[in-house]
Amino acid sequence: MKMTLFYDGTCPLCVAEMDQLRHFNTQGSLRFEDITQADFSHRYPDISPSAASAILHGKLEDGTLLLGLDVTHKAWSMVGKKRWIGILRWPLIRFVADKAYLFFARNRYRISYLLTGKSRCEPCQQGTCKIERDPH
């Protein structure tokens, strides 16, 4: 089984997690697609960049679409790491974890700034970013 992850390439924390996943993706089971690339909508007309910006999207090779922490859990499971993320999918914890994830997704640039000192990728910080972003 393979999965394509659709991530925000302007978010330092998002890119850092994708880089970690790339490192452990020795079997090639994950593909990585930056939703901010100019040709993204042309290559993936079925994935809305604004929807994928609001919540992480992952698509299994059979066409099944996963969202949010379900994507995170599946991706880390596929590379055999961070098994503890499975706890976030337990029924009683899932509701709270999903709400916390949505808070993170909405505020990821501010959180990135607090944790890394960078809210966006270098070109975006320098004002040369050519990516049209959803303001939400």
Biotite code that builds the C-alpha atoms (Angstrom):
import biotite.structure as struc

atoms = struc.array([
    struc.Atom([0.000, 0.000, 0.000], chain_id="A", res_id=1, res_name="MET", atom_name="CA", element="C"),
    struc.Atom([1.271, 3.466, -0.887], chain_id="A", res_id=2, res_name="LYS", atom_name="CA", element="C"),
    struc.Atom([0.103, 6.902, 0.198], chain_id="A", res_id=3, res_name="MET", atom_name="CA", element="C"),
    struc.Atom([0.561, 10.417, -1.126], chain_id="A", res_id=4, res_name="THR", atom_name="CA", element="C"),
    struc.Atom([0.814, 13.165, 1.501], chain_id="A", res_id=5, res_name="LEU", atom_name="CA", element="C"),
    struc.Atom([-0.351, 16.646, 0.529], chain_id="A", res_id=6, res_name="PHE", atom_name="CA", element="C"),
    struc.Atom([1.439, 19.144, 2.760], chain_id="A", res_id=7, res_name="TYR", atom_name="CA", element="C"),
    struc.Atom([2.051, 22.898, 3.075], chain_id="A", res_id=8, res_name="ASP", atom_name="CA", element="C"),
    struc.Atom([5.569, 23.545, 1.807], chain_id="A", res_id=9, res_name="GLY", atom_name="CA", element="C"),
    struc.Atom([5.572, 27.069, 3.272], chain_id="A", res_id=10, res_name="THR", atom_name="CA", element="C"),
    struc.Atom([5.160, 25.850, 6.870], chain_id="A", res_id=11, res_name="CYS", atom_name="CA", element="C"),
    struc.Atom([8.496, 25.141, 8.610], chain_id="A", res_id=12, res_name="PRO", atom_name="CA", element="C"),
    struc.Atom([6.996, 22.587, 11.017], chain_id="A", res_id=13, res_name="LEU", atom_name="CA", element="C"),
    struc.Atom([5.128, 20.819, 8.229], chain_id="A", res_id=14, res_name="CYS", atom_name="CA", element="C"),
    struc.Atom([8.276, 20.638, 6.097], chain_id="A", res_id=15, res_name="VAL", atom_name="CA", element="C"),
    struc.Atom([10.292, 19.361, 9.074], chain_id="A", res_id=16, res_name="ALA", atom_name="CA", element="C"),
    struc.Atom([7.841, 16.501, 9.627], chain_id="A", res_id=17, res_name="GLU", atom_name="CA", element="C"),
    struc.Atom([7.820, 15.621, 5.921], chain_id="A", res_id=18, res_name="MET", atom_name="CA", element="C"),
    struc.Atom([11.639, 15.621, 5.963], chain_id="A", res_id=19, res_name="ASP", atom_name="CA", element="C"),
    struc.Atom([11.584, 13.187, 8.903], chain_id="A", res_id=20, res_name="GLN", atom_name="CA", element="C"),
    struc.Atom([9.134, 10.959, 7.073], chain_id="A", res_id=21, res_name="LEU", atom_name="CA", element="C"),
    struc.Atom([11.267, 11.131, 3.902], chain_id="A", res_id=22, res_name="ARG", atom_name="CA", element="C"),
    struc.Atom([14.269, 9.972, 5.938], chain_id="A", res_id=23, res_name="HIS", atom_name="CA", element="C"),
    struc.Atom([12.426, 6.864, 7.153], chain_id="A", res_id=24, res_name="PHE", atom_name="CA", element="C"),
    struc.Atom([10.624, 6.204, 3.847], chain_id="A", res_id=25, res_name="ASN", atom_name="CA", element="C"),
    struc.Atom([13.157, 3.581, 2.809], chain_id="A", res_id=26, res_name="THR", atom_name="CA", element="C"),
    struc.Atom([10.515, 1.350, 1.184], chain_id="A", res_id=27, res_name="GLN", atom_name="CA", element="C"),
    struc.Atom([9.139, 4.202, -0.947], chain_id="A", res_id=28, res_name="GLY", atom_name="CA", element="C"),
    struc.Atom([5.622, 3.741, 0.414], chain_id="A", res_id=29, res_name="SER", atom_name="CA", element="C"),
    struc.Atom([5.086, 7.499, 0.798], chain_id="A", res_id=30, res_name="LEU", atom_name="CA", element="C"),
    struc.Atom([4.949, 10.209, -1.859], chain_id="A", res_id=31, res_name="ARG", atom_name="CA", element="C"),
    struc.Atom([5.145, 13.860, -0.916], chain_id="A", res_id=32, res_name="PHE", atom_name="CA", element="C"),
    struc.Atom([3.286, 16.646, -2.709], chain_id="A", res_id=33, res_name="GLU", atom_name="CA", element="C"),
    struc.Atom([3.618, 20.298, -1.763], chain_id="A", res_id=34, res_name="ASP", atom_name="CA", element="C"),
    struc.Atom([0.185, 21.907, -2.174], chain_id="A", res_id=35, res_name="ILE", atom_name="CA", element="C"),
    struc.Atom([1.812, 25.310, -2.756], chain_id="A", res_id=36, res_name="THR", atom_name="CA", element="C"),
    struc.Atom([3.507, 24.347, -6.026], chain_id="A", res_id=37, res_name="GLN", atom_name="CA", element="C"),
    struc.Atom([2.264, 26.298, -9.040], chain_id="A", res_id=38, res_name="ALA", atom_name="CA", element="C"),
    struc.Atom([1.173, 23.188, -10.968], chain_id="A", res_id=39, res_name="ASP", atom_name="CA", element="C"),
    struc.Atom([-0.422, 21.406, -8.005], chain_id="A", res_id=40, res_name="PHE", atom_name="CA", element="C"),
    struc.Atom([-4.066, 21.976, -9.059], chain_id="A", res_id=41, res_name="SER", atom_name="CA", element="C"),
    struc.Atom([-3.272, 20.832, -12.571], chain_id="A", res_id=42, res_name="HIS", atom_name="CA", element="C"),
    struc.Atom([-1.654, 17.608, -11.347], chain_id="A", res_id=43, res_name="ARG", atom_name="CA", element="C"),
    struc.Atom([-4.201, 16.955, -8.568], chain_id="A", res_id=44, res_name="TYR", atom_name="CA", element="C"),
    struc.Atom([-7.533, 18.479, -9.646], chain_id="A", res_id=45, res_name="PRO", atom_name="CA", element="C"),
    struc.Atom([-9.373, 16.354, -7.074], chain_id="A", res_id=46, res_name="ASP", atom_name="CA", element="C"),
    struc.Atom([-7.464, 17.883, -4.108], chain_id="A", res_id=47, res_name="ILE", atom_name="CA", element="C"),
    struc.Atom([-8.393, 21.444, -3.168], chain_id="A", res_id=48, res_name="SER", atom_name="CA", element="C"),
    struc.Atom([-5.275, 23.366, -2.063], chain_id="A", res_id=49, res_name="PRO", atom_name="CA", element="C"),
    struc.Atom([-7.339, 25.472, 0.346], chain_id="A", res_id=50, res_name="SER", atom_name="CA", element="C"),
    struc.Atom([-8.943, 22.368, 1.896], chain_id="A", res_id=51, res_name="ALA", atom_name="CA", element="C"),
    struc.Atom([-5.534, 20.659, 2.107], chain_id="A", res_id=52, res_name="ALA", atom_name="CA", element="C"),
    struc.Atom([-4.190, 23.822, 3.733], chain_id="A", res_id=53, res_name="SER", atom_name="CA", element="C"),
    struc.Atom([-6.892, 23.657, 6.399], chain_id="A", res_id=54, res_name="ALA", atom_name="CA", element="C"),
    struc.Atom([-6.272, 19.979, 7.196], chain_id="A", res_id=55, res_name="ILE", atom_name="CA", element="C"),
    struc.Atom([-3.554, 17.561, 6.115], chain_id="A", res_id=56, res_name="LEU", atom_name="CA", element="C"),
    struc.Atom([-4.689, 15.287, 3.280], chain_id="A", res_id=57, res_name="HIS", atom_name="CA", element="C"),
    struc.Atom([-3.378, 11.857, 2.400], chain_id="A", res_id=58, res_name="GLY", atom_name="CA", element="C"),
    struc.Atom([-4.538, 9.637, -0.430], chain_id="A", res_id=59, res_name="LYS", atom_name="CA", element="C"),
    struc.Atom([-4.035, 5.892, -0.475], chain_id="A", res_id=60, res_name="LEU", atom_name="CA", element="C"),
    struc.Atom([-3.315, 4.200, -3.777], chain_id="A", res_id=61, res_name="GLU", atom_name="CA", element="C"),
    struc.Atom([-6.849, 2.755, -3.792], chain_id="A", res_id=62, res_name="ASP", atom_name="CA", element="C"),
    struc.Atom([-8.209, 6.335, -3.765], chain_id="A", res_id=63, res_name="GLY", atom_name="CA", element="C"),
    struc.Atom([-9.179, 6.449, -0.085], chain_id="A", res_id=64, res_name="THR", atom_name="CA", element="C"),
    struc.Atom([-8.755, 9.966, 1.285], chain_id="A", res_id=65, res_name="LEU", atom_name="CA", element="C"),
    struc.Atom([-7.472, 10.365, 4.847], chain_id="A", res_id=66, res_name="LEU", atom_name="CA", element="C"),
    struc.Atom([-7.483, 13.632, 6.782], chain_id="A", res_id=67, res_name="LEU", atom_name="CA", element="C"),
    struc.Atom([-5.631, 15.200, 9.704], chain_id="A", res_id=68, res_name="GLY", atom_name="CA", element="C"),
    struc.Atom([-4.226, 12.891, 12.346], chain_id="A", res_id=69, res_name="LEU", atom_name="CA", element="C"),
    struc.Atom([-5.447, 9.848, 10.416], chain_id="A", res_id=70, res_name="ASP", atom_name="CA", element="C"),
    struc.Atom([-2.871, 10.816, 7.752], chain_id="A", res_id=71, res_name="VAL", atom_name="CA", element="C"),
    struc.Atom([-0.166, 11.387, 10.360], chain_id="A", res_id=72, res_name="THR", atom_name="CA", element="C"),
    struc.Atom([-0.854, 8.049, 12.032], chain_id="A", res_id=73, res_name="HIS", atom_name="CA", element="C"),
    struc.Atom([-0.954, 6.151, 8.743], chain_id="A", res_id=74, res_name="LYS", atom_name="CA", element="C"),
    struc.Atom([2.246, 7.774, 7.435], chain_id="A", res_id=75, res_name="ALA", atom_name="CA", element="C"),
    struc.Atom([4.270, 7.057, 10.577], chain_id="A", res_id=76, res_name="TRP", atom_name="CA", element="C"),
    struc.Atom([2.857, 3.520, 10.710], chain_id="A", res_id=77, res_name="SER", atom_name="CA", element="C"),
    struc.Atom([3.922, 2.948, 7.121], chain_id="A", res_id=78, res_name="MET", atom_name="CA", element="C"),
    struc.Atom([7.530, 3.850, 7.933], chain_id="A", res_id=79, res_name="VAL", atom_name="CA", element="C"),
    struc.Atom([7.458, 1.885, 11.205], chain_id="A", res_id=80, res_name="GLY", atom_name="CA", element="C"),
    struc.Atom([8.147, 4.810, 13.527], chain_id="A", res_id=81, res_name="LYS", atom_name="CA", element="C"),
    struc.Atom([6.376, 6.869, 16.205], chain_id="A", res_id=82, res_name="LYS", atom_name="CA", element="C"),
    struc.Atom([3.951, 4.099, 17.088], chain_id="A", res_id=83, res_name="ARG", atom_name="CA", element="C"),
    struc.Atom([2.741, 6.192, 20.042], chain_id="A", res_id=84, res_name="TRP", atom_name="CA", element="C"),
    struc.Atom([0.714, 8.304, 17.580], chain_id="A", res_id=85, res_name="ILE", atom_name="CA", element="C"),
    struc.Atom([-1.750, 5.409, 17.503], chain_id="A", res_id=86, res_name="GLY", atom_name="CA", element="C"),
    struc.Atom([-2.898, 6.482, 20.975], chain_id="A", res_id=87, res_name="ILE", atom_name="CA", element="C"),
    struc.Atom([-4.301, 9.640, 19.346], chain_id="A", res_id=88, res_name="LEU", atom_name="CA", element="C"),
    struc.Atom([-6.707, 7.457, 17.345], chain_id="A", res_id=89, res_name="ARG", atom_name="CA", element="C"),
    struc.Atom([-8.198, 5.727, 20.412], chain_id="A", res_id=90, res_name="TRP", atom_name="CA", element="C"),
    struc.Atom([-11.912, 6.571, 20.682], chain_id="A", res_id=91, res_name="PRO", atom_name="CA", element="C"),
    struc.Atom([-11.843, 8.666, 23.871], chain_id="A", res_id=92, res_name="LEU", atom_name="CA", element="C"),
    struc.Atom([-8.653, 10.513, 22.944], chain_id="A", res_id=93, res_name="ILE", atom_name="CA", element="C"),
    struc.Atom([-9.479, 10.925, 19.234], chain_id="A", res_id=94, res_name="ARG", atom_name="CA", element="C"),
    struc.Atom([-12.029, 13.720, 19.726], chain_id="A", res_id=95, res_name="PHE", atom_name="CA", element="C"),
    struc.Atom([-9.674, 15.888, 21.798], chain_id="A", res_id=96, res_name="VAL", atom_name="CA", element="C"),
    struc.Atom([-6.644, 15.095, 19.608], chain_id="A", res_id=97, res_name="ALA", atom_name="CA", element="C"),
    struc.Atom([-8.562, 16.024, 16.445], chain_id="A", res_id=98, res_name="ASP", atom_name="CA", element="C"),
    struc.Atom([-9.665, 19.349, 17.965], chain_id="A", res_id=99, res_name="LYS", atom_name="CA", element="C"),
    struc.Atom([-6.066, 20.059, 19.044], chain_id="A", res_id=100, res_name="ALA", atom_name="CA", element="C"),
    struc.Atom([-4.838, 19.200, 15.544], chain_id="A", res_id=101, res_name="TYR", atom_name="CA", element="C"),
    struc.Atom([-7.334, 21.603, 13.943], chain_id="A", res_id=102, res_name="LEU", atom_name="CA", element="C"),
    struc.Atom([-6.156, 24.338, 16.325], chain_id="A", res_id=103, res_name="PHE", atom_name="CA", element="C"),
    struc.Atom([-2.566, 23.612, 15.283], chain_id="A", res_id=104, res_name="PHE", atom_name="CA", element="C"),
    struc.Atom([-3.470, 23.609, 11.571], chain_id="A", res_id=105, res_name="ALA", atom_name="CA", element="C"),
    struc.Atom([-5.210, 27.003, 11.853], chain_id="A", res_id=106, res_name="ARG", atom_name="CA", element="C"),
    struc.Atom([-2.311, 28.496, 13.800], chain_id="A", res_id=107, res_name="ASN", atom_name="CA", element="C"),
    struc.Atom([0.661, 26.635, 12.316], chain_id="A", res_id=108, res_name="ARG", atom_name="CA", element="C"),
    struc.Atom([2.486, 29.750, 11.124], chain_id="A", res_id=109, res_name="TYR", atom_name="CA", element="C"),
    struc.Atom([2.311, 31.364, 14.566], chain_id="A", res_id=110, res_name="ARG", atom_name="CA", element="C"),
    struc.Atom([3.275, 28.103, 16.258], chain_id="A", res_id=111, res_name="ILE", atom_name="CA", element="C"),
    struc.Atom([6.134, 27.643, 13.778], chain_id="A", res_id=112, res_name="SER", atom_name="CA", element="C"),
    struc.Atom([7.372, 31.123, 14.622], chain_id="A", res_id=113, res_name="TYR", atom_name="CA", element="C"),
    struc.Atom([7.238, 30.422, 18.354], chain_id="A", res_id=114, res_name="LEU", atom_name="CA", element="C"),
    struc.Atom([9.110, 27.128, 17.986], chain_id="A", res_id=115, res_name="LEU", atom_name="CA", element="C"),
    struc.Atom([11.550, 27.897, 15.161], chain_id="A", res_id=116, res_name="THR", atom_name="CA", element="C"),
    struc.Atom([11.692, 31.675, 14.801], chain_id="A", res_id=117, res_name="GLY", atom_name="CA", element="C"),
    struc.Atom([10.294, 31.276, 11.261], chain_id="A", res_id=118, res_name="LYS", atom_name="CA", element="C"),
    struc.Atom([6.640, 31.519, 10.358], chain_id="A", res_id=119, res_name="SER", atom_name="CA", element="C"),
    struc.Atom([7.047, 30.728, 6.659], chain_id="A", res_id=120, res_name="ARG", atom_name="CA", element="C"),
    struc.Atom([9.630, 29.397, 4.224], chain_id="A", res_id=121, res_name="CYS", atom_name="CA", element="C"),
    struc.Atom([12.583, 31.679, 3.407], chain_id="A", res_id=122, res_name="GLU", atom_name="CA", element="C"),
    struc.Atom([11.193, 33.177, 0.145], chain_id="A", res_id=123, res_name="PRO", atom_name="CA", element="C"),
    struc.Atom([7.873, 33.916, 1.874], chain_id="A", res_id=124, res_name="CYS", atom_name="CA", element="C"),
    struc.Atom([9.652, 35.548, 4.818], chain_id="A", res_id=125, res_name="GLN", atom_name="CA", element="C"),
    struc.Atom([11.633, 37.722, 2.424], chain_id="A", res_id=126, res_name="GLN", atom_name="CA", element="C"),
    struc.Atom([8.470, 38.838, 0.637], chain_id="A", res_id=127, res_name="GLY", atom_name="CA", element="C"),
    struc.Atom([9.315, 37.047, -2.617], chain_id="A", res_id=128, res_name="THR", atom_name="CA", element="C"),
    struc.Atom([6.880, 34.180, -2.173], chain_id="A", res_id=129, res_name="CYS", atom_name="CA", element="C"),
    struc.Atom([4.857, 33.670, -5.346], chain_id="A", res_id=130, res_name="LYS", atom_name="CA", element="C"),
    struc.Atom([2.348, 31.364, -3.722], chain_id="A", res_id=131, res_name="ILE", atom_name="CA", element="C"),
    struc.Atom([-1.215, 32.571, -3.435], chain_id="A", res_id=132, res_name="GLU", atom_name="CA", element="C"),
    struc.Atom([-2.421, 31.511, -0.026], chain_id="A", res_id=133, res_name="ARG", atom_name="CA", element="C"),
    struc.Atom([-5.871, 31.096, 1.435], chain_id="A", res_id=134, res_name="ASP", atom_name="CA", element="C"),
    struc.Atom([-6.030, 33.809, 4.151], chain_id="A", res_id=135, res_name="PRO", atom_name="CA", element="C"),
    struc.Atom([-7.571, 31.327, 6.629], chain_id="A", res_id=136, res_name="HIS", atom_name="CA", element="C"),
])
